[in-house]
């Protein structure tokens, strides 16, 4: 069992990638985190700029988690000639073990529900959700 102290932002990043269930494009991570924070009302020291939303603090945390071996960068071929590679991040096995060793903070179900809705929208389905506080 791996144990490591994580701040709330790092924990949120890891949980988000775990709930998403596959590698996520790095810029999409910013957009999803922004929406998750709006939806859950979590108060973290993150500032987002522009549209689509971008946070320098998220970028720093991603790099930190990659350096600790909790996330891994992947480069995949982009859809356009002008976009040869896109950067993705995914949760590593070590990252999953660290998450499993930490007591839940209470917002995990809401993140799971968020991604169920995102996936359903992609398929044209509707998902009912209830918010519990």
N, C-alpha and C positions, 0 to 999 in steps of 0.2 A: 504494500500500500504506500502510495506517495502522498506526502503531506507538504503543503506549501502555503504560506500566508498570501492571500490575494486581496487587493483592494476591490471596492465595489465595481469600479469600471472594468477591471480585468475579469472579474467574475461574470459581469453582464456580457462581455465579449464572448467568453467561453460558453456560457449557457446559450447565447444566441446561435453560435455555430453548431452546438450540439443539437438544438431543436431544429435547425434548418436541415441537418442530416446529410449534407454533402458540401463540397467546396463552394465557397461564395466569392463572387467577384469582389475585389477589395472596395471598389467604389459603391457597390450595392450594399456592402456592410454599413457604410455611413448612413445611407438612406433608411435601411431597416432599423438601425439603432435610433435614429431620430424619431421614427414613427413609434417605436416601442416606448421610448421615453415619454412621448406625448400621450400615448395611450395609458401607460401605467401610472404616470405622474411621479415617477422616480426622480428624485432630486440628486443629480450627480453634477460634478464640476466640469461639464462638457459644454463647449460653445460650438455651435454649428453656423456656418456661413454659406450663403449662396443657394442656388437651386441648380442641380440637386444639392442637398445639404452635405457639407464637408466639415470635419472637425480635425484640427491639428492634434488635439489630445488623443483622439482615437488612433490616428496614425502612429503617434508615439507609443501607445499601449500595444498596438499590433506588433511593432518592431520589438518591444520589450518581451512580449510573449513568444515571439519567434525565437529570440535569443535564449530564452529559458527552455525552449524545446516543447512548449505547450501548443503552439501553432506552427504550421508549415506553409511556406509560400509555394504556389504552383504557377506555372506560366503555361497558358493554353493559347492555341492559335485563335486569333480574332476572326470575325466574319468578313472583314473588309481588307482590301489591299493596304489601306492606310493604317490599319490596326493589326499589325502582324501578331502581337502577343497581348494578352490580357492577363493581369495578375489576379490570382485567386488566393484565398487562405482557407485552410481547413484545420480542424481540431486533430491533434495527434493522439496517440494512445496514452502518452504521458499526461496530456491535457485532460483526457477523459478520466484517468485515474485520479488526478488532482480534484476534479469536479466531484467525483464520487466520494472523496474523503471529506468534503466540506458539507456542513449542514445547510439545507436549503434556506434561502432568504425570503421566500414567500411570493415571489413574482414569477416563478418558473412556469406555472400552469398558464398564466396569461401570455407568456411568450410562445408556448406551445400552441395555444389557441390562435394567436396572431399568424403563425406560419401555416396552420391548417386553413385559415381564411385566405392567405396569400396563394397557397396551392390550389384551393377551390376556385378562386378567381381566375387563375390560369387555365382551369378546366371548364370555366363557365358555370360552376356550381355555386350554391349558396350555403353558408354554414351559419347555424344559429350559435350564438355565444352568450354566456352569462359572465358578468364581472362580479367577482367576490372580493371584498376588501376586509 
